[in-house]
Amino acid sequence: MDHTDRPDILLVEDVPSLANVYREFLRKAGFASTHLSLGRDAQDYVRGHLPKLVILDLQLPDMAGIEILRAIKQEELPTAVVVITAHGSINTAVEAMQAGAADFIVKPFSAERLIVTVRNALEQHRLRTLVNSFRDDMGRSRFHGFIGSSLPMQPVYRIIENAATSKATVFITGESGTGKEVCAEAIHRASPRRAKPFIAINCGAIPKDLIESEVFGHVKGAFTGATADRDGAASRADGGTLFLDELCEMDLNLQTKLLRFLQTGSFTRVGGSKVEKVDIRILCATNRNPQTEVEEGRFREDLYYRLHVIPIHLPPLRDRDDDVIEIARALLLQYSKEESKEFGGFLPEVETIIKNYAWPGNVRQLQNVIRNIVVLNDGKQVGLDMLPPPLTPGLTIARPVVPPVASASASSPGVFIVRPGRRRRRPALAH
């Protein structure tokens, strides 16, 4: 087997002599391996390198190997695990398999037993990866906090997956309520930094004179009210991800400092003189058109090009086909459980209204509407009489999908009424 084709195997074994024997078994069979003795080092390696297979001793000096196995499965890392132990018992084997191990070997074992087990585990890993790939190509309905299997969302999922393993900056755009922070969290959760902090800052919700302190921190006495040193978001996100939401709201002076920070990875706290350096990945988002902001002088052009490395645009809910129904059903079940209600679904005519409504506030507005229904009503299905404004039957305003017709209101061109039970026509897809 060519070295470049060898699977990535991590061997976690605290006895050096045994580790050397196992690595020699693997080498002769054509497998390359990396060896670590401590559990904490192994956890960091798995999160950073995502090996295809971990051969894991259950008895380690600093922690139980079963903890590493559970962490791998809990974090949904695409890594197979074969457990080895000198303390073999039925109970230990059952516990390891229940925790997600692909197989279990009791010491001492032969080279043949190890290699057969490794090959079987790697083949299972390959088939699982292949199945997941086919599932992805056919369309996913759930993805790291997103709900929806519509065609417009599939490229979003793929970009998130491909961008997650990189350190490149991601620039997320989309209308308010489309899920820009969900997108940022998905990138973080799918990245090697998933075990480190995810820190989000809303640049539009923080007063202009405090935003620099929020991002970079301050020292005691830097300004009125600064009674102690304070870490900023950059410090708290060290090793992880910093998400700057509504970035185009940021003051131009701070944009200059942010650009310098992106270029050097270092910053100085407000009122301080010490230069600090951190390792973070920057994700940012805006509901404005960043190019327009640049053209009108409200956003630095050099900062825009420094941040706009991997763009992701989130489509509005009205353009996501049947996703609105998938999301509404999921929210109804979630909120019903939280509020101890018995709702299990919507009447067909209610789903028609939900699907035809334009949802100018996108997913956030849908969340609020479903929460309103669950809190203020009781029953097993949501009926027409439970719908709050603006979904009141007969008065639902839909997004125009065809040129205005004669029956449209003259005072509100492009707006028309959707009657319960009638579906709006959809335009042909653009070519």
C-alpha positions as semicolon CSV with decimal commas, in nm:
position;residue;x (nm);y (nm);z (nm)
1;M;0,000;0,000;0,000
2;D;0,133;0,340;-0,095
3;H;0,209;0,562;0,203
4;T;-0,018;0,840;0,075
5;D;-0,313;0,597;0,076
6;R;-0,259;0,468;0,427
7;P;-0,544;0,537;0,667
8;D;-0,478;0,773;0,955
9;I;-0,471;0,561;1,274
10;L;-0,417;0,690;1,626
11;L;-0,287;0,442;1,884
12;V;-0,352;0,541;2,247
13;E;-0,143;0,314;2,471
14;D;0,050;0,415;2,784
15;V;0,296;0,121;2,789
16;P;0,581;0,208;2,546
17;S;0,687;-0,152;2,482
18;L;0,333;-0,256;2,388
19;A;0,288;0,054;2,174
20;N;0,602;-0,034;1,979
21;V;0,476;-0,389;1,923
22;Y;0,133;-0,273;1,802
23;R;0,281;-0,010;1,572
24;E;0,508;-0,274;1,420
25;F;0,207;-0,501;1,362
26;L;0,036;-0,213;1,183
27;R;0,344;-0,113;0,984
28;K;0,395;-0,463;0,847
29;A;0,031;-0,466;0,736
30;G;0,080;-0,137;0,554
31;F;-0,087;0,098;0,803
32;A;0,070;0,421;0,927
33;S;-0,006;0,519;1,287
34;T;0,052;0,793;1,542
35;H;0,112;0,701;1,906
36;L;0,010;0,895;2,219
37;S;0,025;0,789;2,583
38;L;-0,207;1,034;2,759
39;G;-0,584;1,064;2,728
40;R;-0,592;1,444;2,718
41;D;-0,338;1,452;2,434
42;A;-0,543;1,192;2,249
43;Q;-0,863;1,399;2,283
44;D;-0,691;1,708;2,142
45;Y;-0,541;1,506;1,855
46;V;-0,873;1,349;1,757
47;R;-1,050;1,687;1,752
48;G;-0,774;1,850;1,551
49;H;-0,690;1,572;1,302
50;L;-1,006;1,355;1,285
51;P;-0,825;1,021;1,228
52;K;-1,025;0,747;1,061
53;L;-0,954;0,504;1,344
54;V;-0,853;0,521;1,711
55;I;-0,709;0,212;1,880
56;L;-0,782;0,298;2,241
57;D;-0,653;0,148;2,565
58;L;-0,915;0,178;2,840
59;Q;-0,661;0,212;3,123
60;L;-0,464;0,538;3,085
61;P;-0,258;0,731;3,342
62;D;-0,465;1,050;3,339
63;M;-0,818;0,934;3,255
64;A;-1,035;0,638;3,160
65;G;-1,028;0,556;2,791
66;I;-1,406;0,514;2,792
67;E;-1,433;0,892;2,847
68;I;-1,251;0,953;2,519
69;L;-1,483;0,710;2,341
70;R;-1,791;0,882;2,479
71;A;-1,660;1,225;2,383
72;I;-1,597;1,111;2,026
73;K;-1,953;0,984;1,994
74;Q;-2,111;1,278;2,176
75;E;-1,935;1,528;1,949
76;E;-2,027;1,314;1,644
77;L;-1,667;1,299;1,524
78;P;-1,629;1,085;1,208
79;T;-1,384;0,847;1,376
80;A;-1,413;0,473;1,441
81;V;-1,284;0,336;1,774
82;V;-1,144;-0,007;1,857
83;V;-1,102;-0,060;2,232
84;I;-0,815;-0,267;2,378
85;T;-0,771;-0,358;2,742
86;A;-0,595;-0,605;2,968
87;H;-0,894;-0,598;3,201
88;G;-1,134;-0,779;2,973
89;S;-1,477;-0,875;3,093
90;I;-1,822;-0,906;2,946
91;N;-1,936;-0,595;3,132
92;T;-1,642;-0,390;3,002
93;A;-1,704;-0,508;2,646
94;V;-2,075;-0,430;2,666
95;E;-2,006;-0,083;2,809
96;A;-1,757;-0,005;2,533
97;M;-1,989;-0,126;2,256
98;Q;-2,282;0,069;2,402
99;A;-2,063;0,379;2,409
100;G;-2,004;0,341;2,035
101;A;-1,692;0,124;1,993
102;A;-1,663;-0,055;1,658
103;D;-1,495;-0,356;1,822
104;F;-1,325;-0,477;2,140
105;I;-0,996;-0,670;2,187
106;V;-0,860;-0,818;2,509
107;K;-0,483;-0,820;2,569
108;P;-0,274;-1,010;2,485
109;F;-0,368;-1,048;2,118
110;S;-0,190;-1,157;1,801
111;A;-0,094;-0,944;1,504
112;E;-0,354;-1,125;1,296
113;R;-0,633;-1,046;1,547
114;L;-0,537;-0,677;1,552
115;I;-0,510;-0,639;1,174
116;V;-0,841;-0,816;1,105
117;T;-1,013;-0,591;1,359
118;V;-0,853;-0,278;1,216
119;R;-0,949;-0,367;0,859
120;N;-1,308;-0,441;0,960
121;A;-1,336;-0,112;1,151
122;L;-1,189;0,087;0,860
123;E;-1,427;-0,081;0,616
124;Q;-1,722;0,009;0,840
125;H;-1,592;0,367;0,850
126;R;-1,565;0,375;0,469
127;L;-1,917;0,243;0,418
128;R;-2,061;0,483;0,675
129;T;-1,888;0,775;0,503
130;L;-2,021;0,657;0,166
131;V;-2,378;0,630;0,298
132;N;-2,354;0,977;0,451
133;S;-2,226;1,112;0,119
134;F;-2,523;0,962;-0,068
135;R;-2,758;1,103;0,194
136;D;-2,601;1,446;0,153
137;D;-2,637;1,435;-0,224
138;M;-3,006;1,342;-0,193
139;G;-3,070;1,628;0,045
140;R;-3,048;1,668;0,419
141;S;-3,337;1,789;0,632
142;R;-3,132;1,852;0,950
143;F;-2,787;2,005;0,972
144;H;-2,623;2,148;1,286
145;G;-2,928;2,345;1,400
146;F;-3,079;2,404;1,054
147;I;-3,408;2,240;0,956
148;G;-3,503;2,208;0,592
149;S;-3,438;1,986;0,291
150;S;-3,515;2,241;0,019
151;L;-3,288;2,277;-0,283
152;P;-3,170;2,630;-0,190
153;M;-3,035;2,502;0,146
154;Q;-2,827;2,211;0,012
155;P;-2,540;2,429;-0,121
156;V;-2,544;2,618;0,211
157;Y;-2,490;2,290;0,398
158;R;-2,210;2,187;0,162
159;I;-2,029;2,521;0,191
160;I;-2,049;2,502;0,571
161;E;-1,900;2,151;0,565
162;N;-1,620;2,245;0,328
163;A;-1,540;2,574;0,504
164;A;-1,550;2,430;0,855
165;T;-1,210;2,260;0,839
166;S;-1,040;2,578;0,716
167;K;-0,922;2,884;0,910
168;A;-1,051;3,113;0,635
169;T;-1,289;3,394;0,729
170;V;-1,654;3,336;0,639
171;F;-1,884;3,626;0,550
172;I;-2,251;3,538;0,604
173;T;-2,526;3,750;0,448
174;G;-2,903;3,726;0,455
175;E;-3,216;3,901;0,574
176;S;-3,287;3,938;0,945
177;G;-3,415;3,615;1,095
178;T;-3,269;3,380;0,833
179;G;-3,034;3,212;1,082
180;K;-2,696;3,380;1,040
181;E;-2,586;3,296;1,394
182;V;-2,710;2,938;1,348
183;C;-2,488;2,925;1,039
184;A;-2,188;3,055;1,232
185;E;-2,244;2,803;1,511
186;A;-2,275;2,524;1,252
187;I;-1,935;2,617;1,106
188;H;-1,783;2,618;1,455
189;R;-1,941;2,285;1,554
190;A;-1,818;2,117;1,233
191;S;-1,465;2,256;1,273
192;P;-1,158;2,129;1,461
193;R;-1,223;2,418;1,705
194;R;-1,554;2,269;1,821
195;A;-1,424;2,200;2,172
196;K;-1,309;2,560;2,218
197;P;-1,528;2,869;2,283
198;F;-1,776;3,015;2,036
199;I;-1,816;3,384;2,123
200;A;-2,079;3,596;1,947
201;I;-2,091;3,976;1,945
202;N;-2,381;4,175;1,797
203;C;-2,214;4,492;1,672
204;G;-2,549;4,661;1,622
205;A;-2,672;4,607;1,977
206;I;-2,372;4,756;2,161
207;P;-2,330;5,134;2,207
208;K;-2,068;5,286;1,981
209;D;-1,843;5,394;2,270
210;L;-1,843;5,043;2,424
211;I;-1,796;4,820;2,121
212;E;-1,415;4,837;2,125
213;S;-1,410;4,730;2,490
214;E;-1,652;4,447;2,412
215;V;-1,427;4,316;2,136
216;F;-1,079;4,378;2,280
217;G;-1,142;4,430;2,654
218;H;-1,017;4,711;2,876
219;V;-0,793;4,777;3,175
220;K;-0,902;4,924;3,506
221;G;-0,952;5,299;3,484
222;A;-0,965;5,308;3,104
223;F;-1,294;5,500;3,119
224;T;-1,566;5,591;3,366
225;G;-1,711;5,269;3,504
226;A;-1,405;5,056;3,423
227;T;-1,352;4,944;3,781
228;A;-1,150;4,634;3,692
229;D;-0,964;4,471;3,405
230;R;-1,202;4,294;3,167
231;D;-1,144;4,036;2,895
232;G;-1,298;4,116;2,560
233;A;-1,453;3,875;2,314
234;A;-1,119;3,825;2,138
235;S;-0,955;3,698;2,457
236;R;-1,250;3,478;2,552
237;A;-1,255;3,319;2,206
238;D;-0,884;3,224;2,213
239;G;-0,846;2,887;2,042
240;G;-1,204;2,900;1,916
241;T;-1,430;3,116;1,703
242;L;-1,532;3,482;1,721
243;F;-1,859;3,568;1,547
244;L;-1,919;3,935;1,466
245;D;-2,287;3,976;1,384
246;E;-2,422;4,287;1,207
247;L;-2,064;4,382;1,124
248;C;-2,165;4,669;0,896
249;E;-2,291;4,853;1,206
250;M;-1,935;4,880;1,335
251;D;-1,778;5,227;1,363
252;L;-1,516;5,310;1,098
253;N;-1,245;5,376;1,359
254;L;-1,296;5,031;1,510
255;Q;-1,298;4,880;1,161
256;T;-0,938;5,004;1,127
257;K;-0,838;4,832;1,450
258;L;-1,021;4,516;1,348
259;L;-0,829;4,509;1,020
260;R;-0,499;4,539;1,208
261;F;-0,609;4,261;1,441
262;L;-0,695;4,033;1,148
263;Q;-0,357;4,096;0,990
264;T;-0,147;4,039;1,303
265;G;-0,362;3,834;1,540
266;S;-0,266;4,078;1,816
267;F;-0,443;4,365;1,992
268;T;-0,421;4,606;2,283
269;R;-0,697;4,649;2,539
270;V;-0,867;4,986;2,575
271;G;-0,648;5,196;2,807
272;G;-0,368;4,939;2,805
273;S;-0,024;4,918;2,647
274;K;0,043;4,543;2,653
275;V;0,012;4,370;2,316
276;E;-0,179;4,042;2,341
277;K;-0,191;3,767;2,080
278;V;-0,465;3,510;2,032
279;D;-0,551;3,229;1,793
280;I;-0,910;3,270;1,678
281;R;-1,117;3,222;1,366
282;I;-1,335;3,512;1,256
283;L;-1,686;3,466;1,123
284;C;-1,901;3,769;1,043
285;A;-2,250;3,847;0,921
286;T;-2,470;4,132;0,807
287;N;-2,827;4,180;0,684
288;R;-2,710;4,469;0,465
289;N;-2,547;4,454;0,123
290;P;-2,177;4,488;0,215
291;Q;-2,077;4,606;-0,133
292;T;-2,328;4,889;-0,109
293;E;-2,190;4,981;0,233
294;V;-1,840;4,995;0,083
295;E;-1,953;5,207;-0,213
296;E;-2,125;5,455;0,019
297;G;-1,823;5,484;0,249
298;R;-1,971;5,321;0,557
299;F;-1,750;5,011;0,542
300;R;-1,378;4,994;0,470
301;E;-1,303;4,836;0,133
302;D;-0,978;4,674;0,252
303;L;-1,158;4,522;0,551
304;Y;-1,435;4,392;0,324
305;Y;-1,187;4,210;0,099
306;R;-0,998;4,079;0,403
307;L;-1,319;3,930;0,547
308;H;-1,502;3,830;0,229
309;V;-1,304;3,510;0,171
310;I;-1,582;3,250;0,183
311;P;-1,926;3,406;0,129
312;I;-2,243;3,228;0,239
313;H;-2,583;3,375;0,154
314;L;-2,882;3,242;0,348
315;P;-3,202;3,241;0,141
316;P;-3,515;3,399;0,290
317;L;-3,779;3,159;0,420
318;R;-4,020;3,249;0,139
319;D;-3,772;3,102;-0,113
320;R;-3,720;2,773;0,071
321;D;-4,024;2,586;-0,063
322;D;-4,166;2,338;0,190
323;D;-3,900;2,411;0,454
324;V;-4,147;2,643;0,626
325;I;-4,374;2,346;0,702
326;E;-4,084;2,128;0,821
327;I;-3,967;2,406;1,052
328;A;-4,320;2,486;1,176
329;R;-4,385;2,120;1,264
330;A;-4,054;2,089;1,449
331;L;-4,116;2,411;1,641
332;L;-4,471;2,304;1,731
333;L;-4,344;1,979;1,886
334;Q;-4,057;2,153;2,063
335;Y;-4,269;2,431;2,213
336;S;-4,551;2,191;2,303
337;K;-4,306;1,985;2,504
338;E;-4,165;2,295;2,674
339;E;-4,511;2,427;2,759
340;S;-4,656;2,085;2,854
341;K;-4,914;2,102;2,573
342;E;-5,046;1,819;2,351
343;F;-5,019;1,970;2,003
344;G;-4,907;1,714;1,745
345;G;-4,969;1,892;1,415
346;F;-5,160;2,142;1,203
347;L;-5,488;2,105;1,018
348;P;-5,429;2,099;0,638
349;E;-5,584;2,443;0,586
350;V;-5,354;2,588;0,852
351;E;-5,049;2,443;0,677
352;T;-5,170;2,602;0,354
353;I;-5,180;2,944;0,519
354;I;-4,839;2,895;0,679
355;K;-4,689;2,788;0,348
356;N;-4,842;3,074;0,150
357;Y;-4,752;3,354;0,391
358;A;-4,450;3,563;0,288
359;W;-4,275;3,556;0,631
360;P;-4,095;3,891;0,607
361;G;-3,935;3,820;0,947
362;N;-3,819;3,477;0,826
363;V;-3,754;3,194;1,074
364;R;-3,749;3,428;1,374
365;Q;-4,102;3,546;1,292
366;L;-4,217;3,186;1,243
367;Q;-4,075;3,096;1,586
368;N;-4,271;3,377;1,748
369;V;-4,596;3,282;1,576
370;I;-4,572;2,914;1,672
371;R;-4,481;3,004;2,030
372;N;-4,786;3,235;2,043
373;I;-5,013;2,953;1,922
374;V;-4,881;2,702;2,174
375;V;-4,891;2,934;2,475
376;L;-5,239;3,076;2,415
377;N;-5,424;2,764;2,299
378;D;-5,488;2,399;2,387
379;G;-5,564;2,097;2,172
380;K;-5,407;1,821;1,968
381;Q;-5,406;2,003;1,634
382;V;-5,373;2,369;1,544
383;G;-5,692;2,500;1,386
384;L;-5,779;2,817;1,197
385;D;-5,926;2,983;1,505
386;M;-5,586;2,960;1,681
387;L;-5,392;3,159;1,422
388;P;-5,276;3,502;1,540
389;P;-5,237;3,805;1,316
390;P;-5,102;3,829;1,051
391;L;-5,215;3,473;0,974
392;T;-5,585;3,540;1,041
393;P;-5,779;3,346;0,774
394;G;-5,891;3,562;0,482
395;L;-5,648;3,842;0,569
396;T;-5,316;3,669;0,505
397;I;-5,085;3,880;0,293
398;A;-4,867;3,675;0,063
399;R;-4,558;3,766;-0,132
400;P;-4,646;3,840;-0,495
401;V;-4,514;3,565;-0,718
402;V;-4,684;3,680;-1,039
403;P;-4,732;4,030;-1,181
404;P;-5,010;4,222;-1,002
405;V;-5,351;4,138;-1,139
406;A;-5,664;4,347;-1,171
407;S;-5,802;4,226;-0,839
408;A;-5,500;4,357;-0,650
409;S;-5,553;4,655;-0,424
410;A;-5,482;4,979;-0,606
411;S;-5,348;5,137;-0,289
412;S;-5,111;4,846;-0,226
413;P;-4,971;4,736;-0,564
414;G;-4,822;4,389;-0,568
415;V;-5,019;4,271;-0,261
416;F;-5,312;4,033;-0,281
417;I;-5,524;3,819;-0,050
418;V;-5,479;3,444;-0,004
419;R;-5,797;3,258;0,087
420;P;-5,770;2,948;0,303
421;G;-5,734;2,631;0,100
422;R;-5,600;2,806;-0,212
423;R;-5,233;2,779;-0,302
424;R;-5,050;3,056;-0,476
425;R;-4,893;2,974;-0,807
426;R;-4,519;2,941;-0,808
427;P;-4,307;3,104;-1,076
428;A;-4,102;2,889;-1,311
429;L;-3,742;2,847;-1,203
430;A;-3,497;3,085;-1,366
431;H;-3,248;2,927;-1,602
